[in-house]
Amino acid sequence: MKWEGQRESDQIEDRRDGGGGGGGGGIRIGGGRGVGLGTIAVALVASWVFGINPGTVISVLGSLQGGQAPVSQSTQGTPHAKPQDESARFVSTVLASTEDVWGQVFSESGRQYRKPVLVLYRGATRTACGTGEAAMGPFYCPGDQKVYLDLDFFDTMRRQLGAPGDFAQAYVVAHEVGHHVQHLLGVTDKVDALRNRQSEAQANAMSVRVELQADCFAGVWASRSQQGRQWLEQGDLEEAMNAAHQIGDDTLQQNAGGAVRPESFTHGTSAQRMRWFQRGFQSGQPAQCDTFQARSL
């Protein structure tokens, strides 16, 4: 992926030097949907899947580990001061590309795109959704319209999830920005309202549609960014598809050594995640990402 020299975003909030301390002082996210997996190892695997509300996984981790990770006392980083390390510059470049793509998409429909902030942190940090922890993987908080990322997750992708490559990492960022787009379009609020009236199985099924739409939006970004920048290299698309495969609910459950339980899926199967990412990439059109009206996922 030829990303060097491209525009970097100024919507980066770097909390990595904010220090730890204050263990136990953070807010805990309440509620959420169960992952249905009974050991700490499996809970960690489940937490590495990307999602909007990771509160249940935090609760599972807290109960199993008997405590909380140290939480940065600061909720403010250093926005507009561009980090200089390569990994941070990379995600900043990817974020800038999402700004260009979604800014154009919203403009085409007569709307204005509000850019999300991407927060870089280590270990744990406070968010409007509660305490964010590195074990959760990247996540989006609609309460403050920020994407949260501990860059060590990229090592987890490579070493433990079998999803290496820079474009696989770009897919992660684009997926979380996809949740931001859903929030701006009102999808998040509508889904949350529905979940409050649904059974656990129904809520899980709804969550699958949310996640698959974010995958499709990531594909839309990949397609349009390639048209504008011509920055994909041989093998890049395969990296993203492999990442989508490795984080499918069925693959994660199989790799964790447990039975595959479709009723517990919250993000979709490997085949579904790859299919919806590819659908977004091939069409380049957000209108093709309506997972909520699709009869078959």
RODO-2510 file (C-alpha; in nm, 4 decimals, decimal comma):
residues 297
     n   res          X          Y          Z
     1     m     0,0000     0,0000     0,0000
     2     k     0,1642     0,3216    -0,1178
     3     w     0,0620     0,5510     0,1631
     4     e     0,3794     0,7524     0,2255
     5     g     0,3556     1,1150     0,1179
     6     q    -0,0245     1,1215     0,1258
     7     r    -0,2235     1,3729     0,3277
     8     e    -0,2475     1,3023     0,7005
     9     s    -0,5528     1,3849     0,9100
    10     d    -0,5511     1,6536     1,1781
    11     q    -0,8248     1,4620     1,3658
    12     i    -0,5786     1,2564     1,5703
    13     e    -0,5864     1,2727     1,9494
    14     d    -0,2737     1,1136     2,0917
    15     r    -0,3132     0,9983     2,4527
    16     r    -0,0255     0,7524     2,4496
    17     d     0,1904     0,9720     2,6714
    18     g    -0,0896     1,0492     2,9143
    19     g     0,0372     0,7963     3,1661
    20     g    -0,1449     0,5292     3,3587
    21     g    -0,2500     0,5445     3,7191
    22     g    -0,5939     0,5778     3,8628
    23     g    -0,6612     0,2066     3,8457
    24     g    -1,0277     0,1418     3,9146
    25     g    -1,1200     0,5052     3,8672
    26     g    -1,2727     0,4747     3,5251
    27     i    -1,6353     0,4369     3,4281
    28     r    -1,7497     0,0864     3,3399
    29     i    -1,9799     0,0295     3,0478
    30     g    -2,3002    -0,1350     3,1594
    31     g    -2,5357    -0,3645     2,9762
    32     g    -2,4462    -0,4900     2,6325
    33     r    -2,4935    -0,8262     2,4684
    34     g    -2,3312    -1,1469     2,5795
    35     v    -2,0582    -1,3133     2,3784
    36     g    -2,1539    -1,6569     2,5071
    37     l    -1,7932    -1,7734     2,5489
    38     g    -1,6828    -1,9072     2,8837
    39     t    -1,3044    -1,8716     2,9304
    40     i    -1,0741    -1,5740     2,9489
    41     a    -0,8871    -1,6849     2,6367
    42     v    -1,2084    -1,7073     2,4382
    43     a    -1,3310    -1,3796     2,5866
    44     l    -1,0129    -1,2136     2,4634
    45     v    -1,0580    -1,3587     2,1165
    46     a    -1,4154    -1,2344     2,1066
    47     s    -1,3065    -0,8911     2,2224
    48     w    -1,0726    -0,8595     1,9250
    49     v    -1,3707    -0,8527     1,6916
    50     f    -1,4664    -0,4995     1,5947
    51     g    -1,7914    -0,3576     1,7354
    52     i    -1,9848    -0,0563     1,8553
    53     n    -2,0632    -0,1568     2,2128
    54     p    -1,7928    -0,3740     2,3713
    55     g    -1,9300    -0,3379     2,7224
    56     t    -2,0090    -0,7040     2,7770
    57     v    -1,6551    -0,8099     2,6939
    58     i    -1,5171    -0,5543     2,9396
    59     s    -1,7427    -0,6950     3,2102
    60     v    -1,6334    -1,0498     3,1311
    61     l    -1,2676    -0,9530     3,1449
    62     g    -1,3146    -0,7627     3,4697
    63     s    -1,4890    -1,0519     3,6416
    64     l    -1,2354    -1,3075     3,5249
    65     q    -0,9294    -1,1023     3,5995
    66     g    -1,0567    -0,9587     3,9259
    67     g    -0,9781    -0,5992     3,8436
    68     q    -0,9298    -0,3284     3,5867
    69     a    -0,6434    -0,2102     3,3757
    70     p    -0,4902     0,1231     3,4738
    71     v    -0,6894     0,4040     3,3186
    72     s    -0,5419     0,7235     3,1859
    73     q    -0,6795     1,0100     3,3910
    74     s    -0,6760     1,2427     3,0935
    75     t    -0,9590     1,2403     2,8442
    76     q    -0,7788     1,4920     2,6268
    77     g    -0,4843     1,4140     2,4055
    78     t    -0,3011     1,6310     2,1609
    79     p    -0,5300     1,6892     1,8606
    80     h    -0,3785     1,8726     1,5649
    81     a    -0,0243     1,7755     1,6728
    82     k     0,0607     1,5076     1,4203
    83     p     0,2420     1,2080     1,5704
    84     q     0,5723     1,1217     1,4057
    85     d     0,5995     0,7453     1,4574
    86     e     0,5291     0,5398     1,1471
    87     s     0,2285     0,3426     1,2741
    88     a     0,0499     0,6577     1,3890
    89     r     0,1299     0,8361     1,0627
    90     f    -0,0118     0,5390     0,8751
    91     v    -0,3470     0,5414     1,0541
    92     s    -0,3545     0,9198     1,0227
    93     t    -0,3134     0,8837     0,6472
    94     v    -0,5876     0,6220     0,6269
    95     l    -0,8165     0,8415     0,8371
    96     a    -0,7524     1,1341     0,6019
    97     s    -0,8561     0,9156     0,3105
    98     t    -1,1809     0,8211     0,4835
    99     e    -1,2466     1,1914     0,5353
   100     d    -1,2039     1,2554     0,1632
   101     v    -1,4214     0,9631     0,0590
   102     w    -1,7088     1,0164     0,3001
   103     g    -1,6934     1,3915     0,2582
   104     q    -1,7566     1,3373    -0,1113
   105     v    -2,0286     1,0787    -0,0515
   106     f    -2,2191     1,3044     0,1877
   107     s    -2,1735     1,6024    -0,0436
   108     e    -2,3283     1,4057    -0,3300
   109     s    -2,6474     1,3727    -0,1258
   110     g    -2,6468     1,7345    -0,0093
   111     r    -2,5164     1,6618     0,3392
   112     q    -2,2072     1,7665     0,5294
   113     y    -1,9789     1,5020     0,6726
   114     r    -1,8631     1,5470     1,0315
   115     k    -1,5173     1,4010     1,0735
   116     p    -1,4583     1,1642     1,3635
   117     v    -1,1565     1,1933     1,5897
   118     l    -0,9229     0,8955     1,6128
   119     v    -0,7826     0,8512     1,9634
   120     l    -0,4534     0,6674     2,0063
   121     y    -0,4003     0,5280     2,3559
   122     r    -0,2190     0,2571     2,5469
   123     g    -0,3756     0,0074     2,7839
   124     a    -0,6940     0,1853     2,8815
   125     t    -0,8577     0,5232     2,8478
   126     r    -1,1806     0,6999     2,9349
   127     t    -1,4455     0,7504     2,6710
   128     a    -1,8021     0,8788     2,6594
   129     c    -1,9039     0,5118     2,6409
   130     g    -1,7097     0,4117     2,9511
   131     t    -1,3585     0,2768     2,9933
   132     g    -1,1915     0,1656     2,6738
   133     e    -0,9402    -0,1161     2,7126
   134     a    -0,6827    -0,2456     2,4682
   135     a    -0,8149    -0,6014     2,5035
   136     m    -1,1361    -0,4883     2,3334
   137     g    -0,9595    -0,4050     2,0108
   138     p    -1,0495    -0,0940     1,8111
   139     f    -1,3975     0,0466     1,8686
   140     y    -1,6172     0,3444     1,7924
   141     c    -1,8005     0,5408     2,0606
   142     p    -2,1063     0,7263     1,9266
   143     g    -2,1278     0,9254     2,2499
   144     d    -1,8218     1,1316     2,1610
   145     q    -1,7943     1,0376     1,7914
   146     k    -1,4422     0,9045     1,8341
   147     v    -1,2636     0,5935     1,7150
   148     y    -1,0342     0,4398     1,9778
   149     l    -0,7250     0,2407     1,8854
   150     d    -0,4334     0,0920     2,0747
   151     l    -0,1755     0,0399     1,8004
   152     d    -0,0577    -0,2824     1,9658
   153     f    -0,3720    -0,4360     1,8162
   154     f    -0,1938    -0,4498     1,4825
   155     d     0,0586    -0,6887     1,6385
   156     t    -0,2330    -0,8962     1,7655
   157     m    -0,3748    -0,9106     1,4150
   158     r    -0,0471    -1,0317     1,2732
   159     r     0,0630    -1,2741     1,5421
   160     q    -0,2575    -1,4132     1,6884
   161     l    -0,5344    -1,3580     1,4370
   162     g    -0,3359    -1,4451     1,1253
   163     a    -0,4244    -1,1173     0,9547
   164     p    -0,1000    -0,9371     0,8611
   165     g    -0,0499    -0,6488     0,6201
   166     d    -0,0961    -0,2747     0,6054
   167     f    -0,4188    -0,2899     0,4088
   168     a    -0,5640    -0,5266     0,6666
   169     q    -0,4879    -0,2531     0,9207
   170     a    -0,6471     0,0066     0,6950
   171     y    -0,9591    -0,2108     0,6781
   172     v    -0,9768    -0,2011     1,0598
   173     v    -0,9758     0,1788     1,0623
   174     a    -1,2239     0,1993     0,7744
   175     h    -1,4605    -0,0433     0,9488
   176     e    -1,4690     0,1700     1,2629
   177     v    -1,5213     0,4846     1,0550
   178     g    -1,8072     0,2907     0,8964
   179     h    -1,9707     0,2824     1,2399
   180     h    -1,9297     0,6596     1,2552
   181     v    -2,1074     0,6899     0,9215
   182     q    -2,3881     0,4743     1,0599
   183     h    -2,4147     0,7091     1,3562
   184     l    -2,4359     1,0149     1,1323
   185     l    -2,7053     0,8471     0,9218
   186     g    -2,9145     0,7650     1,2296
   187     v    -2,8662     0,3895     1,1962
   188     t    -2,7042     0,3502     1,5388
   189     d    -2,9890     0,5153     1,7298
   190     k    -3,2549     0,3169     1,5449
   191     v    -3,0781    -0,0119     1,6066
   192     d    -3,0210     0,0626     1,9747
   193     a    -3,3907     0,1424     2,0150
   194     l    -3,4833    -0,1869     1,8519
   195     r    -3,2425    -0,3869     2,0652
   196     n    -3,4137    -0,2659     2,3804
   197     r    -3,7301    -0,4452     2,2686
   198     q    -3,5687    -0,7629     2,1381
   199     s    -3,4619    -1,0941     2,2789
   200     e    -3,0915    -1,1705     2,3024
   201     a    -3,1031    -1,3815     1,9865
   202     q    -3,2859    -1,1078     1,7951
   203     a    -3,0434    -0,8434     1,9218
   204     n    -2,7491    -1,0569     1,8139
   205     a    -2,8989    -1,0958     1,4672
   206     m    -2,9464    -0,7199     1,4448
   207     s    -2,5862    -0,6662     1,5516
   208     v    -2,4709    -0,8885     1,2666
   209     r    -2,6446    -0,6608     1,0182
   210     v    -2,4842    -0,3549     1,1793
   211     e    -2,1367    -0,5043     1,1539
   212     l    -2,1801    -0,6299     0,7985
   213     q    -2,2919    -0,2849     0,6885
   214     a    -1,9759    -0,1385     0,8437
   215     d    -1,7759    -0,3978     0,6494
   216     c    -1,9539    -0,2917     0,3323
   217     f    -1,8841     0,0748     0,4069
   218     a    -1,5165    -0,0195     0,4496
   219     g    -1,5328    -0,1714     0,1028
   220     v    -1,6869     0,1468    -0,0363
   221     w    -1,3997     0,3435     0,1140
   222     a    -1,1428     0,1028    -0,0325
   223     s    -1,2969     0,1326    -0,3789
   224     r    -1,3249     0,5091    -0,3828
   225     s    -0,9890     0,5720    -0,2214
   226     q    -0,8248     0,3530    -0,4843
   227     q    -0,9941     0,5518    -0,7597
   228     g    -0,8595     0,8740    -0,6133
   229     r    -0,5135     0,7679    -0,5004
   230     q    -0,4178     0,4513    -0,6892
   231     w    -0,2359     0,3365    -0,3790
   232     l    -0,3218    -0,0329    -0,3658
   233     e    -0,0496    -0,2791    -0,4512
   234     q    -0,0637    -0,6447    -0,5447
   235     g    -0,1951    -0,8463    -0,2534
   236     d    -0,3498    -0,5529    -0,0653
   237     l    -0,7099    -0,6458    -0,1353
   238     e    -0,6359    -1,0043    -0,0361
   239     e    -0,5038    -0,8768     0,2982
   240     a    -0,8338    -0,7070     0,3741
   241     m    -1,0342    -1,0102     0,2647
   242     n    -0,8205    -1,2352     0,4820
   243     a    -0,8716    -1,0046     0,7799
   244     a    -1,2482    -1,0164     0,7232
   245     h    -1,2269    -1,3953     0,7131
   246     q    -1,0180    -1,4284     1,0279
   247     i    -1,2594    -1,2204     1,2372
   248     g    -1,5752    -1,4027     1,1327
   249     d    -1,7701    -1,5317     1,4321
   250     d    -1,7542    -1,8915     1,3116
   251     t    -1,3791    -1,8808     1,2513
   252     l    -1,3120    -1,7205     1,5904
   253     q    -1,5211    -1,9823     1,7683
   254     q    -1,3532    -2,2652     1,5779
   255     n    -1,0064    -2,1304     1,6521
   256     a    -1,0984    -2,0963     2,0191
   257     g    -1,1686    -2,4695     2,0287
   258     g    -1,5374    -2,4420     2,1000
   259     a    -1,8531    -2,5335     1,9169
   260     v    -1,9834    -2,2971     1,6510
   261     r    -2,3017    -2,1391     1,7851
   262     p    -2,4777    -1,9316     1,5160
   263     e    -2,7296    -1,7934     1,7657
   264     s    -2,4430    -1,6229     1,9482
   265     f    -2,3001    -1,4532     1,6384
   266     t    -2,2841    -1,0734     1,6658
   267     h    -2,0606    -0,9837     1,3695
   268     g    -2,1325    -1,2395     1,0982
   269     t    -1,9581    -1,5415     0,9548
   270     s    -1,6289    -1,5195     0,7698
   271     a    -1,8085    -1,5700     0,4386
   272     q    -2,0578    -1,2944     0,5185
   273     r    -1,7910    -1,0443     0,6236
   274     m    -1,5887    -1,1069     0,3109
   275     r    -1,8985    -1,0926     0,0899
   276     w    -2,0185    -0,7558     0,2216
   277     f    -1,6729    -0,5994     0,2117
   278     q    -1,6398    -0,7176    -0,1472
   279     r    -1,9860    -0,5860    -0,2309
   280     g    -1,8865    -0,2408    -0,1118
   281     f    -1,5560    -0,2575    -0,2980
   282     q    -1,7058    -0,3712    -0,6263
   283     s    -1,9897    -0,1172    -0,6247
   284     g    -1,8320     0,1804    -0,4509
   285     q    -2,1883     0,2759    -0,3594
   286     p    -2,3170     0,3029    -0,0007
   287     a    -2,6683     0,2309    -0,1273
   288     q    -2,5516    -0,1238    -0,1956
   289     c    -2,4793    -0,1694     0,1757
   290     d    -2,8347    -0,1935     0,3081
   291     t    -2,7918    -0,5088     0,5127
   292     f    -3,1149    -0,4385     0,6989
   293     q    -3,3291    -0,4954     0,3894
   294     a    -3,1273    -0,7886     0,2587
   295     r    -3,3154    -1,1194     0,2746
   296     s    -2,9911    -1,3141     0,2645
   297     l    -2,6676    -1,2012     0,4226
***
